[in-house]
Amino acid sequence: MKQQSQWLLYSTQFTHLLNPDMFDSDYWQQRNGIVGSAQGRGTTYFVACEHEQWVLRHYYRGGLIGKLINDSYVFTGVANTRAIKEHLLLTQLQQWQLPAPRPIACRIKRKGLCYSADIISERINNAEDLYTRLLREPVSAALWQQIGKTIAAFHKRGVYHHDLNIHNILLDDNDKVWLIDFDQGAIKEGTHWQQDNMARLLRSFHKEKTKHPAIHWQDANWQLLEQSYQQALK
């Protein structure tokens, strides 16, 4: 039998809720705590705890290897796990007061030479992703500019978002812009990576425009976003 170990990391304000079962959807199901879900590589659960709502996400691999291995990663130390890295990055973003979710907790489960992981983070109240908004209606020029400024605020701090795309930009009911899902994100030196990050975002707009020609996005919207981004970087 392969040796199994488990590590938990909690933000200090939530240590009174310490419970390894909180990383399993069954725990919340039994307490009628699941208030919603979203589908991606796997199911992300929105759960209610005390007076807050949280996001419970299991780490899944993407691409072809994800179909073979699914949610298993090579273990090279707790500090190198994806959940720990994301939790610590989110903690740093909070210290910089950047608009990203608060980290709540994460769990690492090692089995032999591999591990799987889960993370719980804050759910942004009354928010929807940019993709959903654009399917329904256009957004203002001022909001396109604000999206550019927000991304620039992260980049000026050296924050690399590995999967910057139309689905990982949230707009709340006050039109505040948030970035979410910092799996494989990092703090990087220099600026050489920034345009690649923006190019990834642009590709996601083109991809959704091809799939949904009626989506409310045009090249002129990107120009507003990009111009605002460049000005905010100065």
C-alpha positions in Angstrom: 0.0 0.0 0.0 1.3 3.5 -0.9 2.1 5.8 2.0 -0.4 8.6 2.4 0.1 12.0 4.1 -2.0 15.2 4.3 -1.2 18.9 4.9 -3.6 21.7 5.5 -2.9 25.4 5.3 -5.5 27.9 6.7 -5.6 31.7 6.7 -5.3 32.6 10.4 -8.8 34.1 10.6 -10.4 30.8 9.7 -8.4 28.4 12.0 -11.5 28.0 14.2 -13.1 26.2 11.2 -10.2 23.8 10.7 -11.7 20.6 9.4 -10.1 18.4 6.7 -13.6 17.3 5.5 -14.3 20.8 4.3 -12.4 20.0 1.1 -14.9 17.3 0.1 -18.2 18.3 -1.5 -20.0 15.6 0.4 -19.3 17.5 3.6 -21.2 20.5 2.3 -23.9 18.4 0.7 -24.8 16.8 4.0 -25.2 20.3 5.5 -27.1 21.8 2.6 -24.2 24.1 2.2 -23.8 23.9 -1.6 -25.3 27.1 -3.1 -24.1 26.6 -6.7 -21.5 25.2 -9.0 -19.6 25.8 -12.2 -18.2 23.4 -14.7 -14.6 23.6 -16.0 -12.1 20.8 -16.0 -14.1 19.6 -13.0 -16.9 20.8 -10.9 -16.2 24.0 -8.8 -18.6 24.3 -5.8 -19.9 27.5 -4.2 -20.5 26.8 -0.5 -22.0 28.8 2.3 -20.1 29.0 5.6 -21.2 31.1 8.5 -22.0 34.5 6.8 -19.8 34.0 3.8 -19.7 32.2 0.5 -16.6 30.3 -0.6 -15.3 28.6 -3.7 -14.2 25.0 -3.4 -11.9 23.9 -6.3 -10.1 20.6 -6.9 -7.0 20.8 -9.0 -7.3 18.9 -12.4 -4.8 18.6 -15.2 -5.6 20.0 -18.6 -4.8 18.8 -22.1 -4.1 15.3 -23.2 -2.2 14.4 -20.0 -5.3 15.4 -18.0 -7.3 12.7 -19.7 -4.8 10.1 -18.6 -3.7 11.3 -15.1 -6.7 13.6 -14.2 -5.7 15.1 -10.8 -2.4 13.6 -9.9 0.9 15.6 -9.8 4.4 14.6 -9.0 5.3 15.4 -5.4 8.6 17.3 -5.0 7.8 18.9 -1.6 4.9 20.7 0.0 6.1 24.1 -0.9 6.1 23.2 -4.6 2.5 22.0 -4.7 0.1 24.1 -6.8 -2.3 24.7 -4.0 0.3 26.0 -1.6 1.7 28.3 -4.2 -1.7 29.7 -5.2 -2.7 30.1 -1.5 0.5 32.1 -0.8 0.2 34.2 -4.0 -3.4 35.1 -3.1 -2.2 36.1 0.4 0.4 38.4 -1.2 -2.3 39.9 -3.4 -4.4 40.7 -0.4 -1.4 42.5 1.2 -1.0 44.6 -1.9 -4.8 45.2 -1.9 -5.2 44.0 -5.4 -8.7 42.8 -6.5 -8.4 39.1 -6.1 -10.2 36.6 -3.9 -9.0 36.0 -0.3 -7.5 32.6 0.3 -9.3 30.6 2.9 -7.5 27.2 3.0 -5.9 24.5 1.0 -5.2 20.8 1.3 -2.5 18.6 -0.1 -2.9 14.8 -0.1 0.2 12.8 -0.9 0.0 9.2 -2.1 3.4 7.7 -2.8 5.3 9.8 -5.3 2.3 11.9 -6.2 -0.2 14.3 -4.7 -3.7 15.8 -5.3 -4.9 19.1 -4.0 -7.9 21.4 -3.2 -8.3 25.0 -2.4 -11.0 27.1 -0.9 -11.1 30.8 -1.6 -13.5 33.7 -1.2 -16.4 34.0 -3.6 -16.8 37.5 -5.0 -20.3 38.7 -4.2 -22.8 39.5 -6.9 -20.2 39.0 -9.7 -20.2 37.4 -13.1 -17.4 36.7 -15.5 -16.7 39.0 -18.4 -17.7 36.3 -20.9 -21.2 36.0 -19.3 -21.7 39.7 -19.3 -20.7 40.1 -23.0 -23.0 37.3 -24.1 -25.9 39.3 -22.6 -24.9 43.0 -23.4 -22.0 45.3 -24.3 -20.0 47.0 -21.7 -19.1 50.7 -21.6 -15.9 52.3 -22.9 -15.1 53.3 -19.4 -15.3 49.7 -18.2 -13.0 48.4 -21.0 -10.5 51.0 -19.8 -11.0 49.9 -16.2 -10.2 46.3 -17.2 -7.0 47.5 -18.8 -6.1 49.5 -15.7 -6.8 46.6 -13.4 -4.6 44.2 -15.3 -1.8 46.8 -15.3 -2.1 47.1 -11.5 -1.3 43.4 -11.3 1.5 43.5 -13.8 3.2 46.5 -12.2 3.5 44.3 -9.1 5.0 41.6 -11.2 1.9 39.3 -10.9 1.8 36.8 -13.7 -1.6 35.2 -14.4 -1.0 31.9 -16.1 -4.5 31.7 -17.5 -5.5 35.3 -18.1 -8.7 35.0 -20.2 -12.2 36.2 -20.6 -13.6 33.8 -18.0 -11.1 34.8 -15.2 -12.1 38.4 -15.3 -15.1 39.2 -13.0 -17.3 42.2 -12.9 -19.3 42.7 -9.7 -22.6 44.6 -9.4 -20.7 47.9 -8.9 -18.6 47.1 -12.1 -15.5 46.6 -10.0 -13.0 44.4 -11.9 -11.6 41.3 -10.3 -9.1 38.7 -11.4 -9.6 35.1 -10.3 -8.0 31.6 -10.6 -4.3 32.1 -10.0 -3.3 28.4 -10.4 0.3 28.4 -11.7 0.5 32.2 -11.2 3.7 33.8 -9.9 5.6 36.9 -9.1 8.0 37.5 -11.9 10.9 39.8 -12.5 11.2 42.2 -15.4 8.5 43.0 -18.0 9.3 40.5 -20.8 6.4 38.3 -20.0 3.7 41.0 -19.9 2.8 41.1 -23.6 2.6 37.3 -23.8 0.1 37.5 -20.9 -1.9 40.1 -22.8 -1.7 38.1 -26.0 -3.2 35.2 -24.2 -6.1 37.4 -23.2 -6.6 38.6 -26.7 -6.7 35.0 -28.0 -9.5 34.2 -25.6 -11.6 37.1 -27.0 -11.0 35.9 -30.5 -11.8 32.3 -29.5 -15.2 33.2 -28.0 -16.0 35.6 -30.9 -15.5 32.6 -33.3 -17.7 30.4 -31.2 -20.3 33.0 -30.5 -20.4 35.6 -33.3 -23.1 37.6 -31.5 -21.0 38.2 -28.4 -20.6 41.9 -27.7 -16.9 42.3 -28.4 -15.1 44.0 -31.2 -11.5 44.9 -32.0 -12.2 48.5 -31.0 -13.0 47.2 -27.4 -9.6 45.6 -27.3 -7.9 48.9 -28.4 -9.6 50.7 -25.5 -8.4 48.0 -23.0 -4.9 47.9 -24.4 -4.4 51.7 -24.5 -5.6 52.0 -20.9 -3.3 49.2 -19.9 -0.3 50.8 -21.5 -1.0 54.2 -20.0 -1.4 52.6 -16.5 1.9 50.8 -16.8 3.8 54.1 -17.2 
